[in-house]
Amino acid sequence: MLHILTGMTAAMLAAGVVAAPAPAADKLQPEIAQIVAGISPQRIEAHVRKLVSFQTRHTMSDTVSDTQGIGAARRWIKAELEHCGAQAGGRLQVAFDSHIAPVSKRISRPTEIVNVVATLPGSQPQSAERIYVVSGHYDSRATDVMDATSDAPGANDDASGTAAVIEMACVMAQHKFDATLVFMTVAAEEQGLLGSGHWAEQAKLKKLNIAGMLNNDIIGSSRADDGTVDGGQVRLFAEGIPAVKEMSDGVRGLVATGGENDSISRQLARHVKQVGERYVPGFQVNVIQRADRYLRGGDHMPFLAQGYAALRFTEPHEDFAHQHQNVRVQDGKQYGDLPQFVDYDYVAKVARVNAAALASLALAPVAPSGVQVRTAQLENDTSLVWQPNTEPDLAGYRVVWRATTADQWQGAQDVGNVTQAKIKLSKDNYFFGVQAIDKDGNVSVASYPTPLRN
């Protein structure tokens, strides 16, 4: 984090603000660095090729065969995760999550939809109910979304995301985290987000505390359709104001204070970008200020619909000759989502960004609650208050800010283990947030303040 941007230094010093350095929170945490280093492109490639070997993973394909179809694929994924869990001492809890989808526009007969879910329970009692989810979808499709028999290798869409999730689960199961991590490979994405939709609905009904969800879908290629190679960045889609008929009180509060860019998903995206770029140097996380690609969607969207913070990772330039296409050679050009078109080093970089962000989130305290900005009197300073965290390893809090025209946090001040702070910058001109920091230097997502009128 830049504690003071160069262009803001003079103004801040004139206002008497000195952004106190917080070296612990800005240094690489050895455990997170170890996790990132453990991500293997070779294992990711092996996982992708194994998934492709099932020929098709269409949601309505064969469920009986051990070598072909979606049934064989999900049983293999479950066995792979169970093997990793056993190597980690049995702490990774692996299970099928299934439901029957009725006939619909993309389901021609009642069909069992089966997610494969691996849960790594949190080890700190005060944090264990807080959950972070990472997903990829393991189903695939040919040109015709209803074609359940033709070859549909789905190497990039989305064996790449599925392989990344399996790799993260296997590496991270060797470590302990304060909060709970859920590694999920979901089915029926291509048929209408049915697997993720069911899981997100059940999570809401069970009142699960999903603090963040990362979706990895089409993260396999660094080559654009014009042949240019760009392996140095990934897109991270983050919703601002949800497109709903009626605003919730929380969304109305964002709009009333100009905080359209401070939704819970945008706050999560800032954190993922900062942590990911720190632990994967030279790799850029580009936050795209949309829920997904233009009028398109993915498995994070059911989580958004349930009110959870959720993001989507996708490669920077999609090649549509290798997406939703029957495998064929036409006019001398190879079509189809084949494994030779996947850049496995690139997938590993995206997986490392995910793993760093997840580890940071699951080791850090929860984002502060009840953050408010005092508005009872006119002043050029900004007075903030919040509720105390309950984690036993809490060290204190940090106030962050940025200009109203900036996307990322530009300044920061550590304020100690207190529940209020005054910053000598005007709330008229800056956006603020409050983060919690633990004794190891792990920092939470920022919480956006609501007005305190008395």
C-alpha positions, 0 to 999 in steps of 0.5 A, spaced: 500 500 500 502 507 498 501 510 504 501 517 501 501 518 493 506 523 491 501 528 488 498 528 495 504 529 499 504 536 499 496 537 501 496 532 506 502 535 510 499 542 509 493 539 513 498 536 518 496 528 516 502 524 516 500 517 514 504 512 519 508 506 516 505 499 518 511 495 516 508 488 518 502 489 514 506 491 508 511 485 508 510 479 505 508 474 510 512 467 510 506 463 510 502 466 505 509 466 500 510 459 502 503 457 499 504 462 493 510 458 491 507 451 492 502 452 486 504 448 481 503 449 473 505 442 472 500 439 477 495 444 474 496 442 467 495 434 469 488 436 472 486 440 466 488 434 461 485 429 466 478 433 466 479 433 458 480 426 458 472 425 460 471 427 452 465 431 455 462 434 462 456 436 459 451 437 465 446 432 462 452 427 459 453 420 462 453 419 469 455 411 469 461 411 466 468 411 469 471 414 463 466 418 460 461 424 462 460 428 467 459 423 473 466 420 472 469 427 472 465 429 479 468 422 482 475 424 479 475 431 482 472 428 489 477 423 489 483 428 488 480 432 493 480 427 498 487 424 497 489 431 498 485 432 504 488 425 507 495 428 506 493 434 510 491 429 516 484 429 514 482 436 515 479 438 508 472 435 508 470 433 501 463 432 499 458 432 494 452 437 494 447 435 489 440 437 488 435 435 482 434 441 477 427 441 473 426 441 466 427 448 464 430 452 458 437 449 458 435 442 462 431 437 457 429 432 463 430 432 471 437 432 472 441 431 478 446 437 479 452 435 483 457 440 486 464 438 489 465 442 495 472 441 500 471 445 506 477 447 510 475 449 517 477 455 521 482 454 527 480 460 531 473 460 534 472 467 534 473 467 526 471 460 524 464 462 522 467 467 517 467 463 510 471 465 504 469 461 497 473 460 491 470 456 485 471 454 478 465 450 474 467 443 471 461 442 466 463 443 459 459 444 453 459 444 445 456 449 440 449 447 442 448 448 449 443 442 449 448 437 446 450 432 451 454 427 447 459 431 442 466 432 444 466 438 449 473 438 452 472 445 456 480 445 457 479 453 458 472 454 460 472 451 465 477 446 466 482 451 468 478 454 473 477 447 476 484 445 476 486 452 479 481 450 485 483 443 486 491 446 486 489 451 491 485 446 496 491 441 496 496 446 497 492 450 502 490 444 506 497 443 509 496 450 513 491 453 518 487 459 517 483 463 522 477 463 518 474 457 514 475 456 506 471 453 501 474 450 495 468 449 490 467 446 483 460 447 481 456 444 475 451 446 470 454 453 469 453 452 462 446 451 463 444 457 467 449 457 473 444 452 477 450 449 481 452 455 484 445 458 484 443 452 489 449 453 493 448 460 494 441 459 496 442 454 501 448 458 504 443 464 505 437 460 508 442 457 513 445 464 514 452 462 513 457 468 513 460 468 506 465 474 507 467 473 500 467 469 494 472 468 488 470 465 481 475 463 476 472 462 469 476 462 463 483 463 466 487 459 462 489 463 456 494 468 455 493 469 447 488 473 444 484 472 438 489 476 434 495 472 436 498 477 441 500 474 448 499 477 454 501 473 460 502 479 465 495 481 467 488 478 469 481 481 469 477 482 476 470 483 475 467 487 481 460 489 481 458 496 484 451 498 485 446 492 483 441 492 478 435 491 482 428 493 482 428 496 489 435 499 493 436 496 500 438 501 505 445 499 505 445 501 497 441 507 498 446 509 503 452 508 498 448 512 493 447 518 498 454 519 500 457 518 493 460 511 495 457 507 488 464 505 488 465 502 495 460 496 495 462 490 499 465 487 492 469 493 490 472 493 497 474 486 496 476 487 489 481 492 492 484 487 497 485 482 492 488 486 487 493 489 493 495 482 496 495 479 489 500 484 486 504 484 492 505 476 492 505 475 485 510 481 482 510 483 475 503 480 475 497 486 474 490 485 477 485 489 473 479 491 477 473 491 472 468 495 474 462 491 472 459 485 475 461 481 469 463 481 462 458 486 458 451 482 459 454 476 461 455 472 467 458 467 471 458 463 478 459 469 482 452 472 480 448 468 484 452 470 490 451 477 488 444 476 488 444 473 495 447 479 498 454 477 498 461 480 496 463 476 490 468 477 484 470 473 477 477 472 475 477 472 467 483 472 462 485 479 459 483 477 452 478 471 450 479 467 444 472 465 441 474 460 436 476 456 443 470 457 447 463 454 446 465 451 439 465 444 436 472 441 435 473 441 428 478 444 423 475 449 418 478 453 413 485 450 416 483 453 423 483 449 429 476 450 433 475 447 440 477 448 447 483 444 447 488 443 452 494 445 447 491 452 447 492 453 455 498 457 458 499 453 464 504 458 467 499 463 466 493 459 470 498 458 475 499 466 476 492 467 477 491 461 482 497 464 486 493 471 486 487 467 488 491 463 494 494 469 496 488 473 497 484 467 500 490 466 505 490 473 507 483 474 508 482 468 512 488 469 516 486 477 517 481 479 522 474 481 520 472 487 517 470 492 522 463 493 523 459 499 525 463 504 521 460 511 521 463 518 520 460 523 525 456 529 521 453 532 527 457 538 526 461 542 520 468 541 520 474 540 515 476 534 519 473 527 518 471 523 525 470 516 524 467 511 529 467 503 529 465 497 533 471 493 537 473 486 533 473 480 538 479 476 535 484 475 540 490 476 536 487 483 534 493 489 534 489 495 532 486 499 526 488 502 520 484 508 516 485 508 509 483 514 504 483 516 497 481 522 492 473 521 490 476 520 483 481 514 485 479 507 484 484 504 489 486 507 496 492 512 496 493 514 503 493 510 510 494 511 517 495 506 523 491 509 529 492 503 534 487 499 538 481 504 539 474 505 536 475 512 533 479 516 530 480 523 527 483 524 520 485 531 518 482 531 511 475 533 509 470 527 508 467 532 502 473 531 498 476 524 500 473 517 501 475 513 507 475 506 510 477 502 516 481 496 516 483 491 522 490 488 523 492 482 527 499 482 531 502 478 525 500 484 520 494 481 516 489 486 514 482 486 513 478 488 507 476 496 508 469 497 511 466 504 508 463 508 513 455 510 514 453 517 516 452 518 524 448 524 525 448 525 532 
